[in-house]
């Protein structure tokens, strides 16, 4: 007899986790774009900011979806 990969409760928990992660990453991206467009920072400050935020988002994604966190 085959075993279902998820119970309905586990499935709902995983879907909620994905929506939460999507919301967090969307908010961070909106802030990132707002800073890039709205503030008139020198190029090197802007490049450093975008690089740091991108690395933070990548680490967060790895932690959530690869179960490293």
Secondary structure, DSSP 8 states (H G I E B T S, - for coil): ----S--HHHHHHHHHHHHHHHHHHHHHHHHHHHHHHHS---HHHHHHHHHHHHHHHHHHHHHHHSS--
